Amino acid sequence: MTILTKENLKEELRQRVRESYAVELEDASADELFFTLGSLVKAIYNDNWRETWKNYLKEEQKQSYYFSIEFLPGKMLKSNLLNLGLLDLVRDTLSDLDVDLDDLADVEKDMALGNGGLGRLASCFMDSIASSGLPGNGNGIRYDYGLFKQQFVDGHQVELPDEWLNNGNVWEIRRPSKAVNVHFAGDVYLKENENGQLKPVAENEIILRAVPYDTGMVGYQNGIVNTMRLWSVEIPASEEGKYKSIEERRVYEDLTAVLYPDDSNERGRMTRLIQEYFFVSAGVQSIVRYFQKLNKPWSALSEKVAIHINDTHPALCIPELMRILIDENDVTWEQAWDITVKVMSYTNHTILAEALEKWPVYLMKQIVPRMYQIIEEIDRRYVESMRGIHPEDLIQRTRIIQGDQVHMANLSIIGSHSTNGVAKLHSDLLKSVVLHDFYVIYPDRFNNKTNGIAQRRWSQLANEPLSNVLDESIGQTWRKDSSDLKLLMNYQNDEKVLEKLAQAKHQKKEELAEYIQETTGITVSPNAIFDVQIKRLHAYKRQLLNLMHILKLYFDLKDNPELDIHPRVFIFGAKAAPSYTYAKAIIKTINEVANMINNDASIQDKIKIVFLPNYNVSLAERIIPAADVSEQISLASKEASGTSNMKLMLNGAVTVATLDGANVEIRDAVGDENICIFGLTEEEVYAYYENHEYYSKQIYDENPVIRRVVDSFVDGTIPNIGYEGREIYDSLIRYNDEYFLLRDFDDYCRAQERIDTTYKDQALWRKISLVNIANAGRFSSDDTVRLYAEDIWQIEPIFAHTEKEGTSNV
Ligand code: GPU
């Protein structure tokens, strides 16, 4: 082990690039250099990775396993360097070689094995779990293709495959020796064995091989490296002859090829169910195999293992652990159930009915017959155990199998000891409305864990100018402990600091403006307000409300070209699920409105619209530091938490928000005067539901401004749209505006006017922006995972390594 210096880093790179590519360092291509540097970084943390693992084993630490069908880490080079404490050294070394680290980092393909918030949260948690020294691992699927790449053709979204593995993946380690088999389909019946026990016998099964690929999750300067284990499918040689048709074989051999691109909407596809059981069974088997090395009784399983079910996609963890205990290890049902409930915990991420996962009974019987038998028995015993304690209708409403459907949320709640929501409001709604029946039955199982973000990525990595200002004003402790951002409150009236913060923002806006020019050809001024809405395209998130306000502004300017508004650039980033035609109609319409307004000279650049294609983690890292305004405008009660709201506030954006999800907690953190709240409250929304008294047509008839905006979707005002405009119009008028856009419109416009007036008062604006940064520290996923660790998983941090040992050694 030598200490890393610039000189021996260069030498290492020189050697490695020769060995791997037979070229000199100076002649290496960007790709070659990236892979060389990546493999060196991996070599640097591999010792710690092994040590971390050995330590967990030696100490017999209780470990948690975060099961998630999505992980969305983005690029990892700079984050790994930061966490290893090597960022500056590597930047300097490369610059000696005339290589810019940021350019080199761009070579890495985003690891985009997730759709949006849920997958990104899982990756923020992986970073924070390692950084907090917690023994916790990820378990998921290694999709060959990540979330589709989005392009706009004539304003329409077009989806292209994301071939992220084409050049290989420098971070992963394939471990065929840890592969396990997963059994599907076939006929399963119960037969008494020689000991008089009923055991399943299976015929005509399909057996798949699950091969793990491990990626190190490097903790922030603490020497800890945890594991994210992703499973990939292979067909075992012994099974080759067993497929009835090529089509059938395809279903299985392509099992881990693609991520389902639907966000918050379950469509009950067969392949998805196979994917779910595949990574669940592989993960639970490998956990049990590890536990068996410890030579402990089964009753100790919950003292050594916590399994977390991230939304219901991994809910089969519950029957799978039951299967392994009762079928393979002769544990009694009662004991197995007791263990399983203690091991499992579950997070709910939505209240939207269409997102609550259900599977048809026939499909479960066909694909995972043994799972279905066990679920039936869990359901039977549940009903039996509740009889006489709770009313029959309550029992029937909460049971797992209802009619021909298996309710995965019900399974998750019944089969675990903890159910949590992801923001205060969301968790309250779970208790009072969505899961109220379960709350009556299991009041102690419900709790809240407000989401958080990997603060280091969204400040130190994404926004260096801001980070430097923070260092100069409040010192460097915020880099490790984000609650120290609070110290910035002392500089609310410090002209110098406020000015420097404004300059840092301006620098990031210039960079984004340049990127916008390059990628879209649109010229925007960094002096304009950068107003940002970045998230999946979904009706409930109300990108359409944003567009309607833009159209109103446009009409105002057409009527009165001298209207005194500060120039604004409205920036959108959003992918739509390929089958979600309404969301695609909105994308097309935003793009056409953008064309219309951006090219209208009479607007004098007072409004610009930029829809940046292919929103992903890397693009978020460019947009968020440059944002002045953060649009968080979902209909109250619908957004479980939101996390871009936290990232944007951390970067000094001012939030325009409904009282939904974590916006409520952001309001509490900054105070009413430092956030721009508008719209219906969750109570008012529910009152409309209860009284059935919402009539969008009436609002339309009575409000000429709204009428003009809504009519513009169908009266030819917006060029190049057809059925898209009609679909939008119908959703608002004919189908009674499900997400109350018309009801919130006026209030939203007033909120936007407040933004305009406030921005014109730069002294005030800068102070508000500072207050937002200063109070963003509480939304750190470091804190969130510590609460999961204490309240739900009961795992403890280990600090086996000193900070020095953990870094700077090769
Ligand atoms: N979310 Br369910 C997803 O991104 N995908 C899903 O399938 C489901 C929820 C999001 C919520 O919409 C968002 O409000 C939340 O912040 C995020 O999960 C993480 O909890």
Residues whose N, C-alpha, C, O or C-beta is under 5 A from the ligand:
A	BS01	GPU	G116 G117 L118 L121 D263 S264 H349 T350 A355 V422 E639 A640 S641 G642 T643
